[in-house]
Amino acid sequence: MHQNFPGQFLHLSVHLARNLGWRVVGMGDAANIASRKTLSHITTVGYPHKKIPATGHIYLRDMEDQLRQGQSALRALLRLRERGFTPHIICSHPGWGESLFLREAFPRSKIVTYCEFFYGAENRDFGFDPEFSHPSLDDLCRLRLRNAVHLLAMETSDHLWASSQWQSSLLPHFQRPACSVIHEGIDTSVACPDPNAQFRHQYLHLTAQDSVLTYVARNLEPYRGFHTFMRSLPEIMEENPQTQVVVVGGDDVSYGTRPAGSENWRTKMLAEAGTNLPLSRIHFVGKLPYQDYLSLLQISSAHVYLTYPFVLSWSCLEAMSAGCIVIASQTPPVEEVIRHGINGLLVDFFDYSALARQVSAALQHPDEFLAMRKEARKTIENDYDLHRICLPRQVAMLRSLME
């Protein structure tokens, strides 16, 4: 179960169904499921969800919507039960409310709750960026209430699952012993170095022989350090006159809010830069097909990844798996994977001048970073490989619940 199925369960659900012969049913928001390609061997079930303006206490408005989502998911679960389907195991992401009434539908099923992010006022995203965040007391109170659905899901769970040690560390201390830490997995046979890769997009044709700086995010926004990246570009472009910059990401909002007075963060940051950027060498390519995105990583001379203390993006690990030299933010989720000077470079999230210096070093002296690129690849192979490491551990976790 995932509001945006398959979400983090993509690799696991496909592996269970296609390779192990398990009967897998994926459930999510009906509109989201309808917009995606069907996965062979997997039955998908949608539940309708229409967001209705909340009318209750301001602290509970998110919860009202989550309760409605939980009710809608419960009705879909009951229809499955009426058709004779009773799952041995339910893996569920609780973030939008669909996990609230699992136990009412299937009291004897084993429930694994995927713990993506437990909210809190310290050592994570809330209030991290003083430029855009000035939390009030009401904000703090609402934040505490956002964990209610997570706590209710945990209370009925047989086991918890987080994809990193840092995410597990955010859980209440009494829940951590029940949590397995297993990443979703990176397919290192696909995200791999390729010296012959080429990136083609409209008028662009780039290879590994070109000087290429890359930045990737689902959407261009402060949560993923887009503002810091853009502020580093004037210095980077001046110091590296042959470098082409390719920026991947949409103009919507995945996390946080839209900028005041601007249509999106891209236009806001371009306006801030004014005439200081040679726009003929900066290419905003939007969202790319997966293979094009991988080709871009494979020809990258330097890759920037920045994030608030929040969930680590798969793109960071895929860039490392592709052999990129990653210049990343020195924030807890990144520090779990990247060791400065060993398998990547770390800079203060807000220090765009330091970011520019590290990027320029990587662009101007590529031979000095070859060992670091190889170590980045080795890190993903040893700790995050989908088929050798992550899927076997995930399956073992599920089998242990059935013993």
PEVEN-V787300 format. One record per backbone hydrogen bond with DSSP energy under -1.0 kcal/mol. NH is the residue of the N-H (numbers start at 0). CO is the residue of the C=O. E is the energy in kcal/mol with one decimal. If there is no record, write none. Layout:
nh->NH co->CO e->E
nh->NH co->CO e->E
//
This chain:
nh->1 co->26 e->-2.6
nh->4 co->1 e->-2.0
nh->6 co->3 e->-1.1
nh->8 co->5 e->-2.6
nh->9 co->6 e->-1.3
nh->12 co->8 e->-2.8
nh->13 co->9 e->-2.2
nh->14 co->10 e->-2.4
nh->15 co->11 e->-2.7
nh->16 co->12 e->-2.0
nh->17 co->13 e->-3.0
nh->18 co->14 e->-1.7
nh->19 co->14 e->-1.4
nh->21 co->15 e->-2.7
nh->25 co->42 e->-3.3
nh->27 co->44 e->-1.8
nh->28 co->2 e->-1.5
nh->29 co->46 e->-2.3
nh->32 co->28 e->-2.5
nh->33 co->29 e->-2.3
nh->35 co->32 e->-1.4
nh->41 co->38 e->-1.8
nh->42 co->23 e->-2.1
nh->44 co->25 e->-3.0
nh->46 co->27 e->-1.8
nh->59 co->56 e->-1.6
nh->63 co->59 e->-2.3
nh->64 co->60 e->-1.4
nh->65 co->61 e->-2.1
nh->66 co->62 e->-2.8
nh->67 co->63 e->-1.9
nh->68 co->64 e->-2.1
nh->69 co->65 e->-2.7
nh->70 co->66 e->-2.5
nh->71 co->67 e->-2.4
nh->72 co->68 e->-2.5
nh->73 co->69 e->-2.3
nh->74 co->70 e->-2.1
nh->75 co->71 e->-1.6
nh->76 co->72 e->-2.5
nh->77 co->73 e->-2.6
nh->78 co->74 e->-1.8
nh->79 co->75 e->-1.8
nh->80 co->76 e->-2.2
nh->81 co->77 e->-2.4
nh->82 co->78 e->-1.2
nh->83 co->80 e->-1.8
nh->84 co->79 e->-2.1
nh->89 co->109 e->-3.0
nh->91 co->111 e->-2.6
nh->92 co->0 e->-2.0
nh->96 co->93 e->-1.5
nh->99 co->96 e->-1.7
nh->101 co->98 e->-1.2
nh->104 co->100 e->-1.2
nh->105 co->101 e->-2.9
nh->108 co->105 e->-1.0
nh->109 co->87 e->-2.7
nh->111 co->89 e->-3.3
nh->112 co->158 e->-2.3
nh->113 co->91 e->-2.9
nh->114 co->160 e->-3.4
nh->115 co->113 e->-1.1
nh->127 co->124 e->-2.2
nh->131 co->128 e->-1.4
nh->132 co->128 e->-1.7
nh->139 co->135 e->-1.9
nh->140 co->136 e->-2.2
nh->141 co->137 e->-2.7
nh->142 co->138 e->-2.3
nh->143 co->139 e->-1.8
nh->144 co->140 e->-1.7
nh->145 co->141 e->-1.3
nh->146 co->143 e->-1.2
nh->147 co->144 e->-1.9
nh->150 co->146 e->-2.7
nh->151 co->147 e->-2.4
nh->152 co->148 e->-2.0
nh->153 co->149 e->-2.6
nh->154 co->150 e->-2.1
nh->156 co->153 e->-1.4
nh->157 co->110 e->-2.6
nh->158 co->110 e->-1.6
nh->159 co->177 e->-2.5
nh->160 co->112 e->-2.2
nh->161 co->179 e->-2.8
nh->167 co->163 e->-2.0
nh->168 co->164 e->-2.2
nh->170 co->167 e->-1.5
nh->174 co->171 e->-2.4
nh->177 co->174 e->-1.3
nh->178 co->175 e->-2.0
nh->179 co->159 e->-2.6
nh->181 co->161 e->-2.4
nh->185 co->383 e->-2.8
nh->187 co->185 e->-1.5
nh->189 co->186 e->-1.5
nh->190 co->186 e->-2.8
nh->191 co->189 e->-1.5
nh->196 co->193 e->-2.0
nh->198 co->205 e->-3.1
nh->200 co->203 e->-1.7
nh->203 co->200 e->-3.1
nh->205 co->198 e->-2.6
nh->209 co->206 e->-1.7
nh->212 co->243 e->-2.6
nh->213 co->301 e->-2.6
nh->214 co->245 e->-1.7
nh->216 co->247 e->-1.7
nh->219 co->249 e->-2.7
nh->223 co->220 e->-1.3
nh->224 co->221 e->-3.0
nh->225 co->220 e->-1.8
nh->228 co->224 e->-2.6
nh->229 co->225 e->-2.5
nh->230 co->226 e->-1.9
nh->231 co->227 e->-1.1
nh->235 co->231 e->-2.0
nh->236 co->232 e->-3.4
nh->237 co->233 e->-1.8
nh->238 co->234 e->-2.3
nh->239 co->235 e->-1.4
nh->242 co->239 e->-1.8
nh->243 co->210 e->-2.8
nh->244 co->280 e->-3.1
nh->245 co->212 e->-2.7
nh->246 co->282 e->-3.0
nh->247 co->214 e->-3.0
nh->248 co->285 e->-1.9
nh->249 co->217 e->-2.5
nh->261 co->258 e->-1.3
nh->267 co->263 e->-1.8
nh->268 co->264 e->-2.4
nh->269 co->265 e->-2.2
nh->270 co->266 e->-2.0
nh->271 co->267 e->-1.9
nh->272 co->268 e->-2.0
nh->273 co->269 e->-1.4
nh->275 co->272 e->-1.9
nh->278 co->276 e->-1.5
nh->280 co->277 e->-2.4
nh->281 co->278 e->-1.2
nh->282 co->244 e->-3.2
nh->284 co->246 e->-2.2
nh->292 co->288 e->-2.4
nh->293 co->289 e->-2.4
nh->294 co->290 e->-2.3
nh->295 co->291 e->-2.1
nh->296 co->292 e->-1.9
nh->297 co->293 e->-2.3
nh->298 co->294 e->-1.1
nh->300 co->211 e->-2.6
nh->301 co->211 e->-1.5
nh->302 co->324 e->-2.5
nh->303 co->213 e->-2.7
nh->304 co->326 e->-2.2
nh->307 co->222 e->-2.5
nh->309 co->307 e->-2.0
nh->317 co->313 e->-2.8
nh->318 co->314 e->-2.3
nh->319 co->315 e->-1.8
nh->320 co->316 e->-2.5
nh->321 co->317 e->-1.9
nh->322 co->319 e->-1.5
nh->323 co->318 e->-2.6
nh->326 co->302 e->-3.1
nh->327 co->344 e->-3.2
nh->328 co->304 e->-1.3
nh->329 co->346 e->-2.8
nh->330 co->328 e->-2.1
nh->333 co->330 e->-1.1
nh->334 co->330 e->-2.3
nh->335 co->331 e->-1.2
nh->336 co->333 e->-1.9
nh->337 co->333 e->-3.0
nh->340 co->343 e->-2.7
nh->341 co->338 e->-2.5
nh->342 co->338 e->-1.7
nh->344 co->325 e->-2.7
nh->346 co->327 e->-2.3
nh->350 co->347 e->-1.0
nh->351 co->349 e->-1.5
nh->354 co->350 e->-2.0
nh->355 co->351 e->-2.2
nh->356 co->352 e->-2.1
nh->357 co->353 e->-2.3
nh->358 co->354 e->-2.6
nh->359 co->355 e->-2.5
nh->360 co->356 e->-2.1
nh->361 co->357 e->-1.9
nh->362 co->358 e->-2.4
nh->363 co->359 e->-2.7
nh->364 co->360 e->-1.9
nh->367 co->364 e->-1.4
nh->368 co->365 e->-1.6
nh->369 co->366 e->-1.1
nh->372 co->368 e->-2.1
nh->373 co->369 e->-2.1
nh->374 co->370 e->-2.2
nh->375 co->371 e->-2.1
nh->376 co->372 e->-2.1
nh->377 co->373 e->-2.3
nh->378 co->374 e->-2.2
nh->379 co->375 e->-1.6
nh->380 co->376 e->-2.3
nh->381 co->377 e->-2.7
nh->382 co->378 e->-2.0
nh->383 co->379 e->-2.2
nh->385 co->185 e->-2.7
nh->388 co->384 e->-1.7
nh->389 co->384 e->-2.5
nh->390 co->385 e->-2.9
nh->392 co->388 e->-1.5
nh->393 co->389 e->-2.5
nh->394 co->390 e->-2.8
nh->395 co->391 e->-2.2
nh->396 co->392 e->-2.1
nh->397 co->393 e->-2.0
nh->398 co->394 e->-2.9
nh->399 co->395 e->-2.1
nh->401 co->398 e->-1.2
//
